Structure formats: C-alpha cells, structure tokens
Amino acid sequence: MSDKLPFAVGDYVVYPAHGVGCVDGLETQEIAGQELRLYVITFESSRMTLRVPVNKVGNSGLRKLSSKKQMDSALITLKGRARVKRTMWSRRAQEYEAKINSGDPVSIAEVVRDLHRSATQPEQSFSERQIYEAAFERLVDELAAIEKIDKDKASGKLEKLLQKAA
C-alpha cells in the first residue's frame, strides 16, 4: 500500500477518551474475515494498549498532539477566572467529563481552572477532586509531550499558573 498514513511509529498522539499515547507500531489482523491494518497505541499513564483501525482514525477522534499555539491558548485559559455554573453537581460533572473526553486542551483547561482550589478555599468533594485530577493529568501529559519535558516539570508549570490566577 502506498497511501500516506497520518501517524508514524514513535509519534505521540491524543485519543480523546484516554489522553496522550505513543504509536508503537502498525499491525495487520484478520477480524471477521477482513484484513485490517491497526495502529498499536500505548498509554503509559494507564498502562493500556489500544488498537485503532487505520481506516477509522478520522472517526475515532485520534489526533496529533496540539500545536504549541493551541497549548498556549489552554494555558491562558488556566489564568482566567473560574466560571462555575450554579447548576446541580451531577449536571456539571457530566459537562466536565464531556470536556475532558473531548480531548481538546482548551476545554480540559477550563475544567482544571473551574475545579482548582487554592489553599484558602473550601475542600473539594471526592468526585470534584477525581474529575479535577483526571483533567489535570490529561493536560500535564499533553504539555509534557509537546514541550518534551517530564511530567513533574509540566505539573509544576501548571501549578504555578493556577497559583498566580488564584
């Protein structure tokens, strides 16, 4: 096959529901009598391997890492004021989960910004903390991959931005 593939082995990619992963290879499997070419993607943070059919990449939401410019927009979002709606927590939690699973760094940054608590603010509920940590982890993973830094440095950078905003 001479068709140009969107990702190469070794590329970092973002799968919306799982975050940043690395394309480890390309394999062919026979599934239901059909030969399928699959990307093999590993997600270090969740110790998971995912196989995505090459011809379904567009529908799956699999994408390249954000550009530096897109990540800068997300970081600017972190500096903004929290916009917490006065709706029921269950409704907000669904909206936050949808934003995290969208894979869009700006949407994920909005969740981090809205759920971040400074030392002087009241404690988060368990579910708030879970959602906050999931969003924060996704943002850290993508920032680390984009800037080619380790996760601790990326985490520190985000924490600094959040503390300045508070």
Sequence and secondary structure as in RCSB ss.txt:
>XXXX:A:sequence
MSDKLPFAVGDYVVYPAHGVGCVDGLETQEIAGQELRLYVITFESSRMTLRVPVNKVGNSGLRKLSSKKQMDSAL
ITLKGRARVKRTMWSRRAQEYEAKINSGDPVSIAEVVRDLHRSATQPEQSFSERQIYEAAFERLVDELAAIEKID
KDKASGKLEKLLQKAA
>XXXX:A:secstr
     S  TT EEEETTTEEEEEEEEEEEEETTEEEEEEEEEETTTTEEEEEEGGGHHHHT EE   HHHHHHHH
HHHHS      S HHHHHHHHHHHHHH  HHHHHHHHHHH   TTS    HHHHHHHHHHHHHHHHHHHHHHT  
HHHHHHHHHHHHHHH 
